[in-house]
Amino acid sequence: MKRKPTFLNQNKPLITCMIQADNPTDAIHTIREAQFEGADAYGFQMEVLKKEFRTEEQVKGIFREMGGKPIYVTNYRNNQNQGDSDDECVKGLEFLIKCGATLADVMGDFFAPDPLQITYDAAAVEKQKDTIKRLHDMGAEVLMSSHTFKFMKTDEVLRIVTAQQERGADVAKIVTAANSEEEELENLRTAEKLKYELDIPYLFLAGGSHNKLLRQLGPFLGEVMWLTVQSYDRYATTVQPKLSAIRSIADHFDTY
């Protein structure tokens, strides 16, 4: 079996361009622009893709355009997936791995939805572990994500990402918030601490009014990758920095 490209054990953080499009034509257009701008990897968010296009032929066609680079995939329970069960979302992740994706995003509250997107319900946790094992058996790398969208102190962040690690994730991901300079600086300190407290790679991001420093500098403190957008189109996550800007920062940071 051909070995898939990996997000793990890289010698530098990867610049990942997130692809959010409701049809293959728009997705491929963005991918081609991102190639020109120097993307190291791609993130494909299937929850945005209309279900009529979720065929093996269409998705493999999108992935072929990514040129053999690592592919991070999500299938969250929002957008086109509104009303779908978590089991259906997981089946979508398995489909994406079969189509050639590398890294599957398992939500931290799959099977027991929680406002902070992390569950400690014993039955749900066991089902998450089974899901992660099944994805691993398919050759996937697994990221577990929790979007809290609120500022959290270091010990609160550590509790969540440690739980993600214990459930078998290869990468831990948490998205909090910062709405003041004090919270933004605290997030930077937390990002650095995670480097020493976790045994797996991590991604620590923030929303809110003060999110830029963490999103732009976090990978220099130990985070596994940047999440970027090629342009701010109608589906783009606007707090994510532009690929072209991060490419410039990454290429020139050590000369400043």
TIKELO-981787 format. One record per residue: x negated, y negated, z negated of N, C-alpha, C in turn; residue in three letters. Coordinates in steps of 0.001 Angstrom, whole numbers, padded with zeros to 6 digits, always signed. Layout:
<sites>
XYZXYZXYZALA;...
</sites>
This chain:
<sites>
-000844+001195+000000+000000+000000+000000-000885-001254+000000MET;-000556-002215+000858-001322-003448+000926-001157-004236-000368LYS;-002280-004701-000913-002243-005434-002166-001700-006847-001941ARG;-000757-007264-002782-000183-008594-002646-001150-009652-003165LYS;-001091-010870-002612-001855-011973-003192-001360-012230-004609PRO;-002215-012776-005460-001888-012864-006884-001945-014290-007421THR;-001162-014525-008461-001259-015769-009224-002217-015611-010403PHE;-002656-014388-010667-003441-014097-011866-004933-014069-011552LEU;-005723-014374-012587-007187-014270-012510-007791-015115-011395ASN;-007192-016261-011136-007758-017206-010177-008837-018042-010874GLN;-009781-018555-010096-010835-019365-010713-010467-020839-010821ASN;-009265-021170-010372-008766-022538-010513-007241-022501-010453LYS;-006567-023522-011002-005100-023556-010919-004647-023678-009462PRO;-003566-023005-009141-003036-023048-007783-002056-024203-007616LEU;-002122-024849-006477-001147-025891-006144+000002-025202-005414ILE;+001108-025076-006113+002266-024331-005611+003328-025304-005121THR;+003747-025151-003885+004793-026005-003324+006136-025291-003438CYS;+007066-025922-004137+008382-025333-004334+009261-025564-003106MET;+009921-024501-002673+010785-024549-001497+012232-024388-001950ILE;+013012-025457-001786+014437-025420-002105+015200-025869-000863GLN;+015866-024932-000234+016619-025227+000983+017803-024284+001059ALA;+018899-024758+001634+020081-023890+001714+020136-023087+003005ASP;+019111-023251+003865+019068-022488+005109+017618-022242+005512ASN;+017353-021180+006285+015980-020835+006653+015264-021897+007483PRO;+015979-022582+008365+015339-023586+009224+014689-024684+008397THR;+015413-025202+007418+014857-026252+006566+013723-025717+005705ASP;+013868-024490+005213+012807-023893+004395+011516-023776+005196ALA;+011618-023285+006411+010432-023096+007253+009801-024436+007618ILE;+010613-025435+007873+010072-026772+008164+009223-027277+006997HIS;+009735-027126+005785+008991-027579+004605+007709-026779+004422THR;+007780-025480+004630+006593-024626+004491+005500-025071+005458ILE;+005860-025335+006690+004860-025746+007684+004234-027087+007321ARG;+005016-028007+006814+004465-029286+006367+003538-029078+005170GLU;+003932-028188+004277+003118-027920+003085+001797-027249+003444ALA;+001812-026394+004449+000565-025780+004916-000421-026854+005349GLN;+000061-027815+006100-000781-028906+006593-001359-029720+005437PHE;-000589-029834+004344-001022-030641+003204-001843-029856+002188GLU;-002071-028571+002443-003003-027819+001617-002424-027041+000457GLY;-001209-026527+000579-000636-025701-000493-001448-024423-000674ALA;-001695-024058-001942-002380-022801-002260-001402-021641-002386ASP;-000153-021960-002715+000869-020947-002985+002230-021599-002782ALA;+003269-020772-002830+004624-021281-002632+005550-020764-003720TYR;+006587-021550-003996+007652-021117-004880+008959-021178-004114GLY;+009670-020077-004045+010917-020011-003284+012080-019825-004242PHE;+013011-020781-004248+014136-020753-005187+015390-020274-004465GLN;+015640-018958-004559+016710-018355-003765+018092-018822-004198MET;+018226-019310-005435+019546-019765-005867+020068-020921-005022GLU;+019191-021609-004296+019606-022714-003430+020019-022214-002045VAL;+019467-021099-001610+019753-020558-000278+021182-020016-000207LEU;+021914-020425+000812+023274-019917+000987+023250-018397+001135LYS;+024257-017748+000580+024246-016285+000529+024311-015640+001912LYS;+024854-016337+002877+024920-015771+004230+023532-015567+004841GLU;+022526-016261+004279+021161-016149+004799+020287-015212+003966PHE;+020846-014585+002958+020053-013725+002074+019985-012299+002614ARG;+019427-012186+003791+019210-010885+004405+017709-010613+004440THR;+017363-009341+004549+015943-008983+004601+015250-009663+005777GLU;+015906-009696+006916+015303-010305+008103+015030-011793+007890GLU;+016009-012504+007339+015859-013948+007154+014811-014270+006093GLN;+014858-013571+004972+013928-013877+003881+012503-013482+004251VAL;+012331-012332+004878+010986-011949+005324+010450-012946+006349LYS;+011341-013476+007174+010931-014491+008142+010427-015748+007458GLY;+011098-016150+006385+010645-017306+005606+009289-017014+004974ILE;+009160-015841+004380+007913-015488+003695+006735-015371+004667PHE;+006982-014909+005886+005896-014810+006879+005269-016172+007149ARG;+006090-017207+007096+005584-018557+007345+004617-019018+006254GLU;+004617-018346+005125+003761-018741+004001+002327-018245+004139MET;+002056-017523+005214+000690-017210+005585-000085-016319+004636GLY;+000600-015411+003960-000097-014478+003084-000522-015059+001751GLY;-000014-016235+001413-000349-016843+000122+000605-016338-000962LYS;+000219-016451-002236+001094-015967-003314+002460-016654-003289PRO;+003490-015888-003605+004863-016404-003579+005521-016193-004940ILE;+005883-017301-005572+006625-017310-006839+008103-017456-006495TYR;+008966-016636-007096+010389-016691-006754+011264-016829-007998VAL;+012334-017602-007818+013354-017734-008854+014703-017335-008264THR;+015605-016922-009143+016990-016667-008750+017867-017009-009945ASN;+017801-018282-010328+018511-018764-011511+020024-018667-011324TYR;+020755-018853-012403+022207-018662-012372+022968-019936-011998ARG;+022296-020887-011333+022973-022121-010922+023050-022217-009397ASN;+023418-023395-008888+023542-023649-007455+024437-022600-006782ASN;+023941-021934-005731+024751-020955-005004+025079-019727-005849GLN;+024353-019547-006954+024581-018384-007827+025603-018650-008927ASN;+026206-019818-008921+027181-020158-009953+028258-019073-010039GLN;+028445-018530-011234+029446-017490-011440+028920-016078-011307GLY;+027691-015914-010808+027108-014575-010707+026676-014085-012083ASP;+026676-012791-012269+026205-012215-013528+024681-012210-013553SER;+024121-012070-014752+022667-011981-014862+022140-010722-014183ASP;+022904-009648-014220+022493-008435-013509+022379-008696-012011ASP;+023296-009486-011469+023226-009829-010049+022006-010694-009756GLU;+021693-011611-010668+020496-012444-010489+019236-011586-010483CYS;+019185-010590-011355+018025-009689-011405+017922-008880-010114VAL;+019051-008404-009613+019027-007668-008343+018459-008541-007229LYS;+018770-009834-007291+018215-010763-006313+016706-010868-006423GLY;+016191-010875-007643+014739-010894-007833+014096-009633-007265LEU;+014719-008493-007507+014189-007233-006974+014174-007263-005445GLU;+015217-007815-004859+015277-007968-003405+014125-008838-002905PHE;+013844-009929-003601+012767-010832-003194+011401-010162-003282LEU;+011204-009352-004311+009940-008615-004433+009798-007625-003277ILE;+010880-006935-002939+010844-005998-001804+010524-006716-000497LYS;+010920-007982-000412+010663-008760+000804+009240-009310+000855CYS;+008486-009154-000235+007088-009575-000209+006675-010604-001229GLY;+007592-011035-002099+007235-012025-003121+006277-011430-004142ALA;+005558-012307-004824+004516-011905-005766+004971-011963-007215THR;+005492-013128-007622+005749-013451-009026+007232-013724-009235LEU;+007895-012901-010053+009335-013024-010292+009599-013755-011600ALA;+010514-014710-011569+010870-015518-012738+012073-014892-013452ASP;+011826-014306-014616+012878-013730-015456+013236-014754-016526VAL;+014471-015204-016524+014889-016218-017495+014839-015661-018913MET;+014407-016498-019849+014248-016064-021236+015550-015781-021953GLY;+016677-016162-021336+017976-015833-021938+018820-014960-021022ASP;+018171-014272-020089+018922-013292-019304+019621-012312-020245PHE;+020888-012043-019953+021746-011078-020645+022310-011592-021971PHE;+021944-012808-022384+022532-013448-023569+022269-014944-023466ALA;+023005-015646-022600+022732-017061-022338+022672-017907-023605PRO;+021693-018819-023623+021440-019664-024787+021068-021065-024297ASP;+021482-022113-025007+021171-023484-024566+019680-023751-024376PRO;+018822-023064-025120+017376-023251-024995+016737-022229-024053LEU;+017556-021443-023408+017100-020410-022464+016080-019455-023086GLN;+016306-019101-024322+015545-018024-024960+016495-017312-025906ILE;+016597-016019-025771+017466-015255-026666+016626-014364-027562THR;+017137-014143-028765+016500-013203-029691+017455-012056-030019TYR;+018552-011972-029243+019489-010861-029388+018776-009559-029036ASP;+018799-008602-029951+017997-007383-029798+018331-006612-028524ALA;+019619-006462-028241+020013-005703-027049+019565-006413-025774ALA;+019717-007741-025751+019302-008508-024574+017795-008449-024381ALA;+017055-008532-025480+015588-008471-025397+015137-007130-024827VAL;+015753-006045-025273+015392-004728-024742+015703-004634-023249GLU;+016819-005226-022849+017176-005205-021433+016193-006049-020618LYS;+015735-007157-021199+014711-007965-020527+013421-007166-020349GLN;+013019-006453-021401+011801-005635-021318+011937-004569-020234LYS;+013109-003955-020159+013346-002949-019118+013266-003586-017726ASP;+013826-004795-017597+013780-005512-016322+012344-005809-015916THR;+011552-006285-016869+010152-006606-016588+009384-005358-016181ILE;+009628-004251-016881+008949-002996-016520+009333-002556-015112LYS;+010606-002687-014793+011067-002280-013469+010416-003140-012374ARG;+010305-004430-012630+009645-005315-011668+008161-004983-011548LEU;+007522-004702-012681+006116-004287-012642+005949-003015-011816HIS;+006861-002080-012000+006789-000816-011261+006938-001032-009752ASP;+007571-002133-009374+007722-002482-007961+006490-003210-007422MET;+005517-003467-008297+004314-004175-007877+004358-005663-008101GLY;+005356-006135-008844+005501-007569-009081+004705-008035-010291ALA;+004327-009299-010253+003912-010023-011446+005160-010713-011981GLU;+005227-010910-013295+006445-011452-013900+006125-012681-014743VAL;+006884-013722-014503+006876-014932-015321+008180-014969-016087LEU;+008137-015319-017370+009373-015548-018113+009494-017038-018394MET;+010684-017589-018130+010873-019039-018241+011958-019404-019242SER;+011737-020543-019895+012737-021147-020775+012745-022647-020510SER;+013887-023158-020074+014052-024591-019839+014870-025156-021002HIS;+014203-025764-021953+014907-026307-023115+015383-027731-022863THR;+014653-028458-022021+014957-029844-021661+015070-030760-022880PHE;+014348-030429-023949+014280-031287-025130+012859-031256-025663LYS;+012441-032347-026305+011099-032378-026881+011002-031340-027991PHE;+009887-030632-028008+009660-029617-029031+008235-029749-029545MET;+008080-029621-030841+006756-029673-031441+005976-028409-031090LYS;+004680-028470-031328+003795-027388-030909+004233-026032-031439THR;+004598-025959-032721+004960-024658-033291+006242-024105-032669ASP;+007163-024988-032273+008390-024534-031613+008091-023980-030219GLU;+007211-024664-029502+006803-024187-028180+006104-022839-028299VAL;+005206-022743-029269+004464-021499-029470+005391-020327-029773LEU;+006436-020565-030550+007369-019480-030882+008007-018924-029614ARG;+008398-019805-028704+009070-019356-027488+008109-018638-026550ILE;+006954-019240-026280+006045-018603-025315+005436-017320-025875VAL;+005285-017242-027188+004808-015994-027788+005844-014892-027608THR;+007123-015246-027757+008193-014266-027517+008173-013795-026064ALA;+007948-014713-025140+007875-014338-023727+006730-013354-023489GLN;+005593-013641-024103+004436-012756-023973+004734-011372-024535GLN;+005376-011328-025691+005663-010050-026343+006641-009198-025540GLU;+007445-009833-024699+008414-009083-023890+007796-008505-022617ARG;+006521-008788-022392+005826-008179-021266+005540-009079-020093GLY;+005836-010378-020227+005574-011302-019121+004078-011428-018861ALA;+003725-011627-017602+002339-011892-017216+002016-013376-017314ASP;+003052-014214-017199+002914-015667-017285+004060-016191-018141VAL;+003754-017098-019062+004779-017750-019881+005066-019133-019303ALA;+006345-019514-019290+006720-020835-018774+007757-021466-019688LYS;+007515-022725-020044+008496-023477-020817+008550-024904-020286ILE;+009766-025421-020168+009987-026795-019726+010725-027524-020837VAL;+010060-028502-021440+010665-029267-022526+010977-030679-022010THR;+010698-031694-022819+010927-033079-022401+010008-034000-023192ALA;+009836-035203-022673+009120-036260-023386+009751-037588-022995ALA;+010167-038351-023989+010826-039629-023727+010152-040792-024439ASN;+008894-040606-024802+008087-041672-025393+006621-041326-025181SER;+005763-042328-025342+004329-042076-025209+003853-041090-026270GLU;+004405-041200-027467+004017-040290-028547+004350-038839-028184GLU;+005552-038614-027656+005936-037252-027267+005080-036754-026104GLU;+004756-037632-025176+003929-037232-024039+002545-036786-024493GLU;+001942-037536-025407+000617-037171-025915+000675-035886-026738LEU;+001759-035707-027486+001927-034463-028241+002029-033267-027288GLU;+002703-033453-026167+002797-032380-025179+001425-032014-024614ASN;+000584-033004-024383-000764-032718-023889-001561-031924-024916LEU;-001406-032275-026179-002098-031519-027235-001571-030087-027300ARG;-000262-029939-027144+000328-028597-027146-000194-027771-025978THR;-000267-028394-024805-000746-027681-023619-002143-027124-023842ALA;-002998-027920-024461-004362-027451-024715-004370-026326-025743GLU;-003512-026432-026762-003488-025401-027803-003024-024057-027251LYS;-002093-024087-026305-001604-022836-025725-002736-022037-025093LEU;-003722-022739-024575-004869-022071-023949-005563-021121-024916LYS;-005562-021479-026189-006276-020685-027194-005363-019743-027970TYR;-004060-019999-027946-003124-019203-028738-002491-018059-027956GLU;-002428-018191-026628-001789-017156-025807-002830-016246-025167LEU;-002427-015007-024923-003302-014050-024242-002973-013930-022760ASP;-001983-014694-022297-001584-014655-020891-001595-016076-020330ILE;-001648-016229-019012-001546-017557-018410-000203-018205-018753PRO;-000169-019523-018671+001057-020228-019055+001277-021440-018168TYR;+002517-021900-018192+002932-023102-017486+003806-023890-018447LEU;+003351-025068-018836+004069-025914-019788+004374-027238-019097PHE;+005664-027515-018907+006114-028686-018167+007110-029480-018996LEU;+007396-030691-018533+008366-031519-019244+009183-032338-018260ALA;+010410-032620-018682+011227-033609-018009+011224-034872-018853GLY;+012217-035715-018651+012288-036943-019427+011523-038085-018780GLY;+011528-039221-019452+010928-040438-018891+009412-040427-018894SER;+008800-039579-019735+007341-039537-019863+006835-038126-019529HIS;+006963-037750-018265+006596-036383-017861+005355-036309-016990ASN;+004883-037434-016482+003874-037407-015418+002519-036887-015867LYS;+002049-037302-017036+000715-036875-017461+000631-035359-017588LEU;+001631-034759-018221+001609-033307-018400+001680-032590-017057LEU;+002554-033043-016176+002718-032372-014891+001486-032530-013993ARG;+000771-033636-014136-000396-033858-013288-001691-033343-013904GLN;-001810-033420-015228-003069-033063-015888-003038-031697-016565LEU;-001852-031135-016795-001746-029863-017508-002665-028768-016993GLY;-002762-028571-015675-003652-027522-015176-005126-027742-015511PRO;-005536-028989-015719-006913-029238-016142-007124-028855-017605PHE;-006031-028664-018335-006106-028254-019741-005928-026748-019895LEU;-005694-026044-018791-005601-024587-018869-004384-023963-018222GLY;-003450-024770-017710-002243-024194-017115-002558-023475-015804GLU;-001734-022498-015475-002027-021597-014364-001823-022242-012996VAL;-000953-023254-012904-000684-023855-011598+000050-025177-011748MET;+000071-025914-010647+000949-027066-010494+002197-026618-009747TRP;+003350-027171-010101+004553-027036-009289+004785-028376-008609LEU;+004812-028374-007279+004903-029613-006514+006029-029532-005486THR;+006314-030670-004878+007260-030726-003760+006551-031325-002554VAL;+006960-030907-001370+006371-031485-000162+006960-032863+000104GLN;+008254-033017-000163+008918-034315-000023+010118-034334-000955SER;+010637-035515-001198+011790-035642-002088+013079-035611-001270TYR;+013421-034405-000804+014657-034243-000057+015818-034001-001027ASP;+016972-033648-000508+018176-033599-001350+018139-032508-002409ARG;+017346-031456-002208+017293-030376-003185+016050-030423-004070TYR;+015128-031304-003786+013858-031330-004516+014065-031667-005991ALA;+013226-031080-006835+013184-031436-008254+012324-032686-008369THR;+012956-033813-008662+012275-035100-008506+011199-035370-009548THR;+011188-034625-010658+010097-034817-011623+008829-034083-011194VAL;+008933-033223-010192+007738-032536-009703+006942-033477-008803GLN;+005624-033549-008985+004810-034450-008168+004705-033967-006729PRO;+004338-034887-005844+004187-034527-004437+002919-033710-004231LYS;+003031-032729-003370+001910-031863-003031+000697-032666-002575LEU;+000904-033632-001693-000224-034393-001153-000973-035144-002245SER;-000244-035661-003238-000886-036386-004338-001702-035441-005211ALA;-001132-034287-005539-001848-033323-006386-003047-032735-005649ILE;-002919-032516-004349-004071-032030-003579-005236-033004-003693ARG;-004931-034287-003605-005978-035305-003718-006584-035329-005115SER;-005731-035246-006141-006228-035237-007521-007112-034018-007757ILE;-006644-032852-007347-007399-031617-007581-008737-031625-006853ALA;-008755-032173-005650-009979-032170-004849-011007-033187-005329ASP;-010559-034238-006019-011468-035323-006378-011606-035567-007875HIS;-010914-034788-008675-010887-035060-010120-012279-035088-010734PHE;-013163-034173-010351-014466-034086-011005-015433-035179-010573ASP;-015017-036039-009631-015890-037130-009202-015540-038437-009887THR;-014463-038439-010696-014042-039688-011328-014911-039983-012536TYR;
</sites>
